[in-house]
Amino acid sequence: MNPTGRIRRSSAGSRRHHVAYLPFKIRALVPEVDSILIIPLPDADTIRDVTVYDSDDRALTLQPEVVAHLLGLLQTAHPEADWGQPLRWQVDGNRFGPAIPADAA
């Protein structure tokens, strides 16, 4: 996210490029990543709870700068997403979309 707090828009070609290289870029930052869960906090628009999971479904502890970079990569690749709802990115298949609630799984 840029300093104004708005998600940057880009051309369709740029978005396809960002989406295609997303797994590589995220794995370069966090090699053991399996999924990323993004939960919007009810009291602020720009602050989100971001949890990164490994293949054993354990939450990884990351530096805030790394978490901010991961969120920026996802927002650049998917500016059309509804960032006001819980979202999940899966490394398997480079899938991104609404998070499924734990009680529905």
Residue frames as a rotation matrix with the C-alpha (Angstrom) as fourth column:
MET 1
0.591 0.807 0.000 0.00
0.807 -0.591 0.000 0.00
0.000 0.000 -1.000 0.00
ASN 2
-0.188 -0.665 0.723 1.34
0.588 -0.666 -0.459 3.42
0.787 0.339 0.516 -0.81
PRO 3
-0.892 -0.296 -0.340 1.67
0.442 -0.424 -0.791 6.22
0.090 -0.856 0.509 1.79
THR 4
-0.687 0.693 0.218 -1.75
-0.621 -0.716 0.321 7.66
0.378 0.085 0.922 0.94
GLY 5
-0.598 0.434 0.674 -3.39
-0.426 0.540 -0.726 4.46
-0.679 -0.721 -0.139 2.18
ARG 6
0.519 0.789 -0.329 -4.96
-0.702 0.173 -0.691 3.61
-0.488 0.589 0.644 -1.17
ILE 7
0.216 -0.391 0.895 -4.23
0.336 0.890 0.308 0.44
-0.917 0.235 0.324 -3.10
ARG 8
-0.446 -0.497 -0.744 -2.24
-0.508 -0.545 0.668 1.19
-0.737 0.675 -0.010 -6.23
ARG 9
0.691 0.674 0.261 -4.01
-0.073 0.424 -0.903 0.50
-0.719 0.605 0.342 -9.52
SER 10
-0.482 -0.851 -0.208 -2.13
-0.380 -0.011 0.925 -0.79
-0.789 0.525 -0.318 -12.53
SER 11
-0.148 0.394 -0.907 -2.77
-0.984 0.029 0.173 -1.99
0.095 0.919 0.383 -16.05
ALA 12
0.831 0.527 0.175 -4.12
-0.534 0.845 -0.008 -5.47
-0.152 -0.087 0.985 -16.72
GLY 13
0.597 -0.683 -0.421 -0.73
-0.006 0.521 -0.854 -6.53
0.802 0.512 0.307 -18.12
SER 14
-0.371 -0.732 0.571 1.06
-0.600 -0.280 -0.749 -5.35
0.708 -0.621 -0.335 -14.99
ARG 15
0.183 0.518 0.835 -1.45
-0.961 0.273 0.041 -7.17
-0.206 -0.811 0.548 -12.77
ARG 16
0.948 0.133 -0.288 -0.97
-0.222 0.926 -0.304 -10.41
0.226 0.352 0.908 -14.73
HIS 17
0.117 -0.985 -0.126 2.79
-0.114 0.112 -0.987 -10.03
0.987 0.129 -0.099 -14.32
HIS 18
-0.378 -0.227 0.897 2.45
-0.861 -0.271 -0.431 -9.41
0.341 -0.936 -0.093 -10.56
VAL 19
0.581 0.672 0.459 0.12
-0.779 0.623 0.074 -12.39
-0.236 -0.401 0.885 -10.15
ALA 20
0.817 -0.274 -0.508 2.40
-0.118 0.782 -0.612 -14.71
0.565 0.560 0.606 -12.16
TYR 21
-0.142 -0.986 -0.083 5.48
0.033 0.079 -0.996 -13.88
0.989 -0.145 0.021 -10.09
LEU 22
0.378 0.396 0.837 3.70
-0.755 -0.392 0.526 -13.70
0.536 -0.830 0.151 -6.73
PRO 23
0.993 -0.013 -0.113 4.68
0.074 0.830 0.552 -17.21
0.087 -0.557 0.826 -5.50
PHE 24
0.267 -0.963 0.040 8.33
0.728 0.175 -0.663 -16.60
0.631 0.206 0.748 -6.39
LYS 25
-0.193 -0.336 0.922 8.43
-0.181 -0.911 -0.370 -13.20
0.964 -0.238 0.115 -4.68
ILE 26
0.605 0.484 0.632 6.65
-0.703 -0.048 0.710 -14.41
0.374 -0.874 0.311 -1.54
ARG 27
0.931 -0.298 -0.212 8.80
0.347 0.903 0.254 -17.55
0.116 -0.310 0.944 -1.28
ALA 28
0.040 -0.942 0.334 11.91
0.443 -0.283 -0.851 -15.37
0.896 0.182 0.406 -1.64
LEU 29
-0.104 0.001 0.995 10.80
-0.668 -0.741 -0.070 -13.51
0.737 -0.671 0.078 1.50
VAL 30
-0.023 0.218 0.976 9.43
-0.895 0.431 -0.118 -16.51
-0.446 -0.876 0.185 3.43
PRO 31
-0.649 -0.346 -0.678 10.60
-0.696 0.630 0.345 -19.86
0.308 0.695 -0.650 1.96
GLU 32
-0.975 0.215 -0.062 8.39
0.221 0.892 -0.394 -21.99
-0.029 -0.397 -0.917 4.23
VAL 33
-0.567 0.803 -0.183 5.13
-0.669 -0.579 -0.467 -20.16
-0.481 -0.142 0.865 3.44
ASP 34
-0.828 0.417 0.375 2.06
0.527 0.806 0.269 -22.24
-0.191 0.420 -0.887 2.56
SER 35
0.089 0.876 0.474 -0.73
0.829 -0.329 0.452 -19.69
0.552 0.353 -0.756 2.99
ILE 36
-0.960 -0.279 0.021 -1.36
0.234 -0.841 -0.488 -16.14
0.154 -0.464 0.873 4.14
LEU 37
0.006 0.981 -0.194 -4.52
0.970 0.041 0.241 -15.15
0.244 -0.189 -0.951 6.00
ILE 38
-0.905 -0.216 0.367 -5.52
0.183 -0.975 -0.124 -11.46
0.385 -0.045 0.922 6.00
ILE 39
-0.037 0.891 -0.453 -8.16
0.989 0.097 0.109 -10.34
0.142 -0.444 -0.885 8.49
PRO 40
-0.289 -0.023 0.957 -9.33
0.154 -0.988 0.022 -6.71
0.945 0.154 0.289 8.43
LEU 41
-0.768 0.013 -0.641 -9.57
0.640 -0.024 -0.768 -5.14
-0.025 -1.000 0.010 11.85
PRO 42
0.152 0.971 0.183 -12.92
0.965 -0.186 0.184 -3.49
0.213 0.149 -0.966 12.63
ASP 43
0.568 0.121 -0.814 -11.41
0.556 -0.786 0.271 -0.31
-0.607 -0.606 -0.514 14.10
ALA 44
-0.049 -0.635 -0.771 -9.14
-0.371 -0.705 0.604 0.76
-0.927 0.315 -0.201 11.19
ASP 45
0.869 0.425 -0.254 -9.25
-0.353 0.172 -0.920 0.65
-0.347 0.889 0.299 7.40
THR 46
0.524 -0.726 -0.446 -5.54
-0.672 -0.030 -0.740 0.33
0.524 0.687 -0.503 6.68
ILE 47
-0.465 -0.691 0.554 -4.37
-0.883 0.401 -0.243 -1.91
-0.054 -0.602 -0.797 9.53
ARG 48
0.539 0.608 -0.584 -4.87
-0.653 0.739 0.167 -5.63
0.532 0.291 0.795 9.02
ASP 49
0.261 -0.423 0.868 -4.00
-0.643 0.594 0.483 -8.77
-0.720 -0.684 -0.117 10.92
VAL 50
0.470 -0.225 -0.854 -1.78
-0.759 0.391 -0.521 -10.82
0.451 0.893 0.012 8.61
THR 51
0.337 -0.333 0.881 -0.89
-0.574 0.669 0.472 -14.40
-0.746 -0.665 0.034 9.59
VAL 52
0.087 -0.426 -0.900 1.51
-0.918 0.317 -0.239 -16.52
0.387 0.847 -0.364 7.55
TYR 53
0.634 0.221 0.741 1.23
-0.542 0.810 0.222 -20.31
-0.551 -0.543 0.634 7.85
ASP 54
-0.551 -0.801 -0.236 3.63
-0.791 0.411 0.453 -23.11
-0.266 0.436 -0.860 6.92
SER 55
-0.405 0.376 -0.834 2.68
-0.553 0.626 0.551 -26.48
0.729 0.683 -0.045 5.41
ASP 56
-0.703 0.154 -0.695 1.95
0.545 0.744 -0.387 -27.90
0.457 -0.651 -0.606 8.90
ASP 57
0.264 0.872 0.413 -0.57
0.440 -0.490 0.753 -25.07
0.859 -0.017 -0.512 9.47
ARG 58
0.146 -0.316 -0.937 1.65
0.951 -0.217 0.221 -23.41
-0.274 -0.924 0.269 12.08
ALA 59
0.974 0.180 0.136 1.69
0.206 -0.956 -0.209 -19.62
0.092 0.232 -0.968 12.26
LEU 60
0.091 -0.990 0.105 5.11
0.908 0.039 -0.417 -18.20
0.409 0.133 0.903 11.44
THR 61
0.608 -0.006 -0.794 6.61
0.494 -0.780 0.384 -15.30
-0.622 -0.625 -0.472 13.39
LEU 62
0.112 -0.517 0.849 7.83
0.936 -0.232 -0.265 -12.62
0.334 0.824 0.457 11.00
GLN 63
-0.740 -0.409 -0.534 9.24
0.538 -0.836 -0.106 -9.13
-0.403 -0.366 0.839 11.31
PRO 64
0.193 0.882 -0.430 6.63
0.333 -0.471 -0.817 -6.37
-0.923 0.015 -0.385 10.78
GLU 65
-0.180 -0.329 -0.927 8.55
-0.701 -0.618 0.356 -5.14
-0.690 0.714 -0.119 7.72
VAL 66
-0.984 -0.170 0.046 8.28
-0.102 0.763 0.638 -8.56
-0.144 0.623 -0.769 6.07
VAL 67
-0.360 0.927 0.105 4.55
0.743 0.353 -0.569 -8.75
-0.565 -0.127 -0.816 6.81
ALA 68
0.235 0.414 -0.879 4.06
-0.131 -0.883 -0.451 -5.26
-0.963 0.221 -0.153 5.35
HIS 69
-0.590 -0.523 -0.615 6.01
-0.690 -0.069 0.721 -6.28
-0.419 0.849 -0.320 2.22
LEU 70
-0.895 0.316 0.314 3.89
0.385 0.903 0.189 -9.45
-0.224 0.290 -0.931 1.81
LEU 71
0.030 0.964 -0.264 0.70
0.592 -0.230 -0.772 -7.41
-0.805 -0.133 -0.578 2.14
GLY 72
0.027 -0.106 -0.994 2.00
-0.521 -0.850 0.076 -4.92
-0.853 0.516 -0.078 -0.43
LEU 73
-0.913 -0.385 -0.136 2.78
-0.328 0.495 0.804 -7.70
-0.242 0.779 -0.578 -2.91
LEU 74
-0.606 0.752 0.260 -0.72
0.728 0.656 -0.199 -9.14
-0.320 0.069 -0.945 -2.54
GLN 75
0.223 0.720 -0.657 -2.40
0.311 -0.691 -0.652 -5.74
-0.924 -0.059 -0.378 -2.86
THR 76
-0.332 -0.415 -0.847 -0.40
-0.657 -0.542 0.524 -4.91
-0.676 0.731 -0.093 -5.98
ALA 77
-0.996 -0.084 -0.008 -1.29
-0.067 0.738 0.671 -8.24
-0.050 0.669 -0.741 -7.61
HIS 78
-0.450 0.890 -0.074 -4.96
0.833 0.448 0.324 -8.14
0.322 0.084 -0.943 -6.55
PRO 79
-0.998 0.055 0.006 -6.20
-0.054 -0.938 -0.342 -4.52
-0.013 -0.342 0.940 -6.36
GLU 80
-0.416 0.902 -0.115 -9.72
-0.470 -0.105 0.876 -5.69
0.778 0.419 0.467 -7.24
ALA 81
-0.489 0.193 -0.851 -10.07
0.588 0.794 -0.158 -7.78
0.645 -0.577 -0.502 -4.06
ASP 82
0.535 0.697 0.477 -12.50
-0.067 -0.528 0.847 -6.77
0.842 -0.485 -0.236 -1.34
TRP 83
-0.466 -0.872 -0.150 -9.94
0.159 0.084 -0.984 -5.89
0.870 -0.483 0.100 1.35
GLY 84
-0.332 0.439 0.835 -12.74
-0.869 -0.486 -0.090 -5.32
0.366 -0.756 0.543 3.87
GLN 85
0.814 0.575 0.080 -13.35
-0.568 0.762 0.311 -9.06
0.118 -0.299 0.947 4.22
PRO 86
0.247 -0.742 0.623 -11.07
-0.419 0.498 0.759 -11.93
-0.874 -0.449 -0.187 5.34
LEU 87
0.728 -0.120 -0.675 -8.87
-0.655 0.167 -0.737 -13.16
0.201 0.979 0.043 2.48
ARG 88
0.454 -0.626 0.634 -6.48
-0.124 0.661 0.741 -16.09
-0.882 -0.414 0.222 2.01
TRP 89
0.424 -0.450 -0.786 -3.64
-0.890 -0.043 -0.455 -16.63
0.170 0.892 -0.419 -0.43
GLN 90
0.745 -0.169 0.646 -2.54
-0.068 0.943 0.325 -20.23
-0.664 -0.287 0.691 -1.04
VAL 91
-0.206 -0.893 -0.399 0.89
-0.717 -0.140 0.683 -20.96
-0.666 0.427 -0.611 -2.53
ASP 92
-0.657 0.049 0.752 -0.54
0.338 0.911 0.236 -24.18
-0.674 0.410 -0.615 -4.01
GLY 93
-0.067 0.622 0.780 -1.97
0.997 0.078 0.023 -22.99
-0.047 0.779 -0.625 -7.31
ASN 94
-0.944 -0.328 0.047 -1.36
0.328 -0.945 0.000 -19.31
0.045 0.015 0.999 -6.50
ARG 95
-0.113 0.989 0.093 -5.00
0.738 0.020 0.675 -19.04
0.666 0.145 -0.732 -5.35
PHE 96
-0.984 -0.130 -0.119 -6.34
0.176 -0.750 -0.637 -15.87
-0.006 -0.648 0.761 -3.74
GLY 97
-0.324 0.927 0.190 -9.84
0.043 -0.186 0.982 -15.22
0.945 0.326 0.021 -2.51
PRO 98
0.304 0.541 0.784 -12.22
-0.761 -0.357 0.542 -15.05
0.573 -0.761 0.303 0.43
ALA 99
-0.812 -0.566 0.142 -11.09
-0.512 0.573 -0.641 -16.94
0.281 -0.593 -0.755 3.51
ILE 100
0.042 0.795 -0.606 -13.26
-0.012 0.607 0.795 -19.86
0.999 -0.026 0.035 4.54
PRO 101
0.235 0.084 0.968 -14.29
-0.909 -0.332 0.250 -19.59
0.343 -0.939 -0.002 8.20
ALA 102
-0.762 -0.644 0.065 -12.77
-0.614 0.687 -0.389 -22.30
0.206 -0.336 -0.919 10.42
ASP 103
-0.479 0.635 0.606 -16.21
-0.356 0.490 -0.796 -23.57
-0.802 -0.597 -0.008 11.49
ALA 104
0.547 0.686 -0.480 -17.30
-0.707 0.072 -0.703 -24.04
-0.448 0.724 0.524 7.84
ALA 105
-0.151 -0.711 -0.686 -14.31
-0.928 0.341 -0.150 -26.22
0.340 0.615 -0.712 6.91
